[in-house]
Amino acid sequence: MTDKGTRYDDFDCLMLRHQRLIRAMCWWHASGDATVCADLIQEVLLTLWRRRNRLRPDANEFQERAWVRLQCRSVFSHIDRRLRPTLVPLDDAIHLASDESDLRSELEDMAAGLTEGEHHVLQRILDGYSIAEIAEELDIKPASVSQTRYRIIQKMRKEL
């Protein structure tokens, strides 16, 4: 079993080897905003520290680099999901100008063609839920949610 000092030293060496990669990825994802970039770097470093035991001890530099890139992308994805705007439910989303009444009725017809289960899934998709979250809430499998989403898209395309 390694002692505490060795774990810190190993982590420091890992960060020194890949600090340019981390900075470059964070800078790119922050679109050049220095404050956002600094926050992203902190999130990435914290994530790398928490997940350091998942990196194989015998990993070569290429494998380390791939692992660091994966962890960076994981952080970016998590942050993007957290900042994702909340979408308006379907019933409230149709606020078109009165001169577009044909389009309004067409959209209402498209939504009316859905089954009750499809409508529940669509509402949650519009609320910004992930497939896993929808599956958990409706107590169905994620594959069923994906299939329902596919059927919704097919029905709406058919209506167009």
C-alpha positions, 0 to 999 in steps of 0.5 A: 500500500502506498503512503500519502506522500507517494500518492501526492507525488504521483499525482503531481507528476501526472499533472506536470506531464499533462498540464499543457493538455489540460490548459489547452482543452479548458481554454478551448472549451471556455472560448478564450474566457480566462475566468471560465478557463480557470474554473474549468481547470479547477474542476478538471483537477478535482475530478482527476484527483477523485478518479486517480485510482481508476488510472492503471498504475502501469499506464504509459504516457499515451494511455495517461494522455487519453485518460486525462482527455476523457476526464476533461471531456467528462467535466465539460459534459457535466458542466454543459448539462448543468448549464443547459437551459430549461426548455418550455413544456410542449403546451406552453411552447406554441406561442405563435403570431396570429398570422401563423395560425396554420402552423399552430394548428399543424403543430397541435395536430402533430402533438395530438397524434402521440400516445399518452406515453409518448406525450409523457416522454416528449414533455420530459425531453422538452424539460431537458431530462436525459434518457436515464432520468426519464427512464428512472422517473417513468420506471422504464428501461432507457432503451424503451425511452430511446425507442419512444423518442425515435417513434415520436420523431418518426411520427412528427416527420410523417406529419410534416 
